[in-house]
Each structure stands twice: as structure tokens, then as C-alpha cells.
């Protein structure tokens, strides 16, 4: 079949000839966000660019027997340990022309308002990224930004290798700063034995590692472990049955552990955390400023100053060098 002669069609008219566009008045956002640490950890106040706190622990127990009538023997009291982390300044900036805020738009009324929302969500994502990754702390300088040490970098005492053949080192806090972990050249499959060893180490130190932050790579490994709470859900009489192949709670000899799938945790690391031993200290919580105009446009800047407080890293553990 062929088009009849003289037919006027959409190809000839098009938008230039007056056919209206068909554009939905909505923007379908795909925001891959993960802010578990930023949402759940305690918030506190920092008052300087280097935020410090004190740590202490009990002496290891020994046999305690005293002879009747014996003279007292006094031991030297151990002083608390002083540690700290640098405050990191983070920002998002954007500029919108006056006219762009005034013209008709699809999916939003004011470009400035939409971009403020979007940039704030991006900043929260980047704050979370800085909190959970393997970043080292640094004092910075006139031409270098300060940086805070992240959760993975702090956990040095209870570092469990995925297998005996794997390699990785975490220096931890020393002389005022926290160095970044060094990934070794060999990795190994993440096993349930390594996982329970990490939980045991944190528990033995006095922690309750009830929260597990894990990437999708290692979450799939945990889904095959046997020491789980349940793998079923209640299904109503009128509901279709569901196939469950995921572990959200792992039950070990050391308690119940929530498995949190996290987009920003490195794929070769499993973090076993006691959230009560972490906090976020802010000098200024996120806020938006309006800098002076430059040209026929409106400038906006979102700023925050924060650092991670590790109240005792030994209450936590991690499995590293996971394939």
C-alpha cells in the first residue's frame, strides 16, 4: 500500500509547522541514594577544624587473690587515649539565569528550587560516601582541602582477612591522623567463617556489631549463609506467594545483625558496626547561601562542615580483601 497523493502528514508539518509537542509535566528522577550513616548515627557539635575526644578501656581480667592482712600494692592508673579527626568542608554550587526561572517549564515551576533540592540530595550522598569509605584524614593546607577519616579507615583492631591467603593492612589512628587502608595484591572469597570471626572480635572487645553495611557483591554471599533468622514472610490467604532469596537479619552467637545493603561501601569490604560507637560532629550543618550576583543570574551555594567521630573503633570489625 502507498500513501494517497496530496496527503498532508505529520512528517511534513512537524513542530516547525505548528504541531504541538507532547511533553509530560513531570521529571522522572532516578536518584541512587544511600544515607544510612548520615541518617542513623548520633549528631554532635564540633568547634574547631580538628575535633578530638578521649578513649578508655578496662584492663584485661586476671586472677585476683589477696593474702589476708597483706599490704596494699598500688598500680599506676592508665590515662585515657586522645584521638581526633579533621573537619571536612563540603559544598555544592549552581547558577540559574533570571530568565530560566521565569519561562514556562515542564516538570517544575522554579529552576532554582528544583536545583536546590537536587544539589542537597547530591550533597547528602557525598557526605555518606565520605563517612563510609576508605578515606584518610588530612590537615590540608592553603591549597589543599582538609579531609576526615572514614569508617573503613578507622577500623584497624579487628581487621579480618576474607581468607588466610588474602592481604590488606589498616594502620588506623597514629600521631594525630588516620591513614587509608592499603589493599593487598591478593583477595579471597568472603566466607561465613570470616564473617563470624569479625563478629566475635568486635564482641570480645566490648562491642555489639548489630549493623552490617555491605555492597551488593558481598550481600549475595551473605544470602547463602546458613546462620540466618528466617527466610520466609507471612503470606495472606489472598496474596500470591513470594520467593525469598535474601538475608536481612543474621543470627549468630553474638546477637542479631541487621544486613544493610549499601551503595557506597566498597565491594571488597564488609563493615560490622556498633552504631553507638560512632557519631557525626558538625561545625555547620548543611545550609544554603546566596552569593553576590554575577551577571543576569542567581547564584546558590550549599555548605556544610563535618567530621566522623570514632568513639572506639575496637567495638567494630571488618572483613577485607573479599573477592
C-alpha positions in Angstrom: 0.0 0.0 0.0 1.1 3.6 -0.6 0.0 7.0 0.8 -2.6 8.7 -1.3 -1.4 11.6 -3.4 -1.7 15.0 -1.8 -1.9 13.7 1.8 -0.6 16.1 4.4 1.0 14.2 7.2 2.9 14.7 10.5 6.2 14.3 8.8 5.6 17.4 6.5 4.1 19.6 9.2 6.2 18.7 12.3 6.8 21.1 15.2 8.0 23.8 12.8 4.7 23.8 11.1 2.7 24.1 14.3 2.2 20.6 15.7 2.3 20.8 19.4 4.8 18.7 21.4 3.6 16.1 23.7 5.8 16.5 26.9 4.7 15.1 30.3 4.7 17.7 33.0 6.9 15.6 35.3 10.5 14.8 35.7 11.1 11.1 36.4 14.1 11.2 38.8 16.5 8.3 39.2 18.3 9.2 42.5 20.5 6.4 43.7 20.8 7.5 47.3 22.2 5.8 50.4 22.5 7.7 53.6 22.4 5.1 56.4 25.3 6.6 58.4 24.1 10.2 57.9 20.6 9.3 59.0 21.3 6.9 61.9 24.5 8.0 63.6 24.3 10.4 66.6 24.9 14.1 65.7 27.1 16.2 67.9 28.9 19.6 67.8 32.4 20.4 66.6 34.0 23.8 67.4 37.4 23.6 65.7 38.7 22.2 62.4 40.4 19.3 64.4 37.8 17.6 66.6 39.1 15.5 69.5 37.8 13.1 72.1 39.1 10.6 74.7 39.0 6.8 74.7 39.4 4.4 77.6 39.0 0.7 78.2 39.2 -1.8 81.1 42.3 -3.8 81.8 42.1 -7.5 80.8 40.9 -9.6 83.7 43.3 -11.8 85.6 43.2 -14.0 88.7 42.6 -11.7 91.7 43.6 -13.2 95.1 44.8 -11.3 98.2 46.5 -12.7 101.2 44.7 -12.0 104.4 46.2 -9.0 106.1 48.5 -8.3 103.2 49.8 -4.8 102.4 48.1 -3.0 99.5 50.0 -2.7 96.3 49.0 0.3 94.1 49.2 0.2 90.3 49.7 3.2 88.0 46.5 4.5 86.7 46.3 4.4 82.8 45.4 7.7 81.3 42.7 7.9 78.6 43.9 8.0 74.9 43.3 11.2 73.0 42.3 10.9 69.3 40.8 13.2 66.7 39.6 13.7 63.2 39.7 16.7 60.8 36.6 18.6 59.8 35.9 18.3 56.1 34.1 21.2 54.3 31.7 20.1 51.5 29.8 22.2 49.1 27.5 22.2 46.0 27.1 25.2 43.8 24.8 26.2 41.0 23.9 29.2 38.9 20.5 29.8 37.2 19.8 32.7 34.9 17.0 35.1 35.8 15.1 34.3 32.6 15.3 30.5 33.1 13.4 30.9 36.4 10.7 33.0 34.6 9.9 31.0 31.5 7.4 28.1 31.4 9.0 24.7 32.1 7.9 21.1 32.2 8.1 19.2 35.5 8.9 22.2 37.7 7.9 25.8 38.4 11.2 27.3 39.5 14.5 26.0 38.3 16.3 27.4 41.4 14.0 25.5 43.7 14.4 22.2 41.9 18.2 22.5 41.6 18.4 23.4 45.3 16.6 20.1 46.1 18.7 18.1 43.7 22.0 19.5 44.9 21.1 19.0 48.5 20.4 15.3 47.8 23.7 15.0 45.9 25.5 16.6 48.9 23.9 14.1 51.3 25.0 11.3 49.1 28.6 12.7 49.0 28.5 13.1 52.8 27.6 9.5 53.2 30.3 8.5 50.7 32.9 10.3 52.8 31.6 8.7 56.0 31.8 5.0 55.0 34.7 4.7 52.5 38.4 4.3 52.9 39.4 8.0 53.1 42.4 9.1 55.2 42.3 12.2 57.4 44.4 15.2 56.4 45.0 18.7 57.9 45.0 20.2 54.4 46.7 23.5 53.6 46.2 26.8 51.8 45.9 24.9 48.5 44.6 21.5 49.8 41.3 20.7 51.3 41.0 19.1 54.8 39.6 15.6 54.8 38.1 13.4 57.5 38.9 9.7 58.0 36.1 7.4 57.1 34.6 4.4 58.9 36.6 1.8 57.0 39.9 3.7 57.7 39.3 3.9 61.4 38.6 0.1 62.0 42.1 -1.3 62.5 42.0 -3.5 65.6 39.5 -6.1 64.3 40.5 -6.4 60.6 39.7 -9.9 59.4 41.0 -11.2 56.1 38.5 -12.9 53.9 40.9 -15.9 53.7 44.3 -16.7 55.1 45.8 -16.1 51.6 44.3 -12.6 51.2 46.2 -9.4 52.1 45.4 -6.0 53.4 46.6 -3.6 56.1 44.9 -0.8 58.0 47.3 1.5 60.0 44.4 3.3 61.9 45.0 6.3 64.1 48.6 7.4 64.7 50.2 10.7 65.6 47.0 12.8 65.0 45.9 11.3 61.7 44.3 8.2 60.3 45.9 6.6 57.2 44.0 5.0 54.5 43.9 1.2 54.3 46.3 -0.5 51.9 44.7 -3.1 49.7 46.9 -6.1 49.1 47.5 -7.9 45.9 45.5 -11.0 46.8 41.9 -11.5 47.7 39.7 -14.4 48.7 36.1 -15.5 48.7 34.0 -13.9 51.6 33.1 -16.8 53.9 30.8 -17.3 56.8 33.7 -18.3 58.9 35.4 -14.9 58.3 32.2 -13.1 59.0 31.6 -14.8 62.3 35.3 -14.2 63.2 34.7 -10.5 62.7 31.6 -10.5 64.8 33.4 -12.4 67.6 36.3 -10.0 67.6 34.1 -6.9 68.0 32.0 -8.6 70.7 35.1 -9.7 72.6 36.3 -6.1 72.7 33.0 -5.0 74.2 31.0 -4.0 71.1 27.7 -5.1 69.8 28.1 -5.3 66.0 24.4 -5.3 65.2 24.6 -3.5 61.9 26.3 -4.9 58.8 27.0 -2.5 55.9 27.7 -4.4 52.7 27.8 -3.9 48.9 25.7 -5.9 46.6 28.7 -8.1 45.7 29.1 -9.4 49.3 25.4 -9.2 50.1 24.8 -12.0 47.6 27.4 -14.1 49.6 25.6 -13.5 52.9 22.4 -14.6 51.3 23.9 -18.1 51.0 25.0 -18.3 54.7 23.1 -20.7 57.0 23.1 -18.8 60.3 20.1 -16.7 59.5 16.9 -15.7 61.3 14.2 -16.5 58.8 13.8 -16.8 55.1 10.1 -16.6 55.0 7.4 -14.0 55.3 3.7 -14.2 56.2 1.5 -14.5 53.1 -2.1 -13.7 53.3 -4.8 -16.0 52.0 -5.4 -13.9 49.0 -1.8 -12.9 48.3 0.4 -14.5 45.8 3.4 -16.4 47.3 6.8 -14.8 47.2 10.1 -16.4 46.6 12.6 -15.1 49.2 16.3 -15.4 48.5 17.8 -12.7 50.7 19.0 -12.3 54.3 18.0 -9.2 56.2 18.8 -10.5 59.7 21.7 -12.8 60.5 21.7 -14.5 63.9 25.0 -15.5 65.4 26.2 -16.4 68.9 26.9 -12.7 69.3 23.4 -11.5 68.6 21.1 -10.4 65.8 22.8 -8.5 63.0 20.8 -6.3 60.5 22.2 -6.6 57.0 22.1 -3.2 55.3 22.7 -3.2 51.5 24.8 0.0 50.9 25.8 1.5 47.5 28.9 3.3 48.8 30.6 0.6 50.9 33.5 -0.8 48.8 32.7 -4.1 47.1 35.7 -5.8 48.8 34.8 -4.9 52.3 32.1 -5.9 54.9 31.7 -3.4 57.8 30.4 -4.9 61.1 29.3 -1.9 63.1 28.2 -1.0 66.6 26.4 2.3 65.8 26.6 3.5 69.4 30.4 4.0 68.9 30.1 6.4 66.0 28.8 9.9 65.7 28.9 12.8 63.2 30.2 16.2 64.5 29.1 19.3 62.7 30.5 22.8 62.9 27.8 23.9 60.5 25.0 21.6 59.3 24.0 21.9 55.6 22.8 25.4 54.8 22.3 27.4 51.6 23.8 30.8 50.9 23.1 33.4 48.1 26.4 34.8 47.0 26.5 38.2 45.2 25.0 38.2 41.7 27.4 37.8 38.7 25.7 38.8 35.6 22.0 38.2 35.0 21.9 35.1 37.1 21.2 33.9 40.6 24.0 32.1 42.5 23.4 29.5 45.2 25.9 27.6 47.4 25.1 24.7 49.8 27.8 24.3 52.5 28.5 22.0 55.5 31.4 21.2 57.8 31.5 17.8 59.4 33.7 15.0 60.7 33.3 11.4 61.8 33.7 10.6 65.5 35.0 7.1 66.2 34.3 6.6 69.9 36.1 3.3 70.0 37.0 1.6 66.7 37.7 -1.7 68.5 33.9 -2.1 69.2 33.6 -2.7 65.4 35.1 -5.1 62.9 35.5 -5.5 59.1 36.2 -8.3 56.7 38.6 -7.1 54.0 40.1 -8.4 50.7 36.9 -10.0 49.7 36.7 -11.2 46.2 
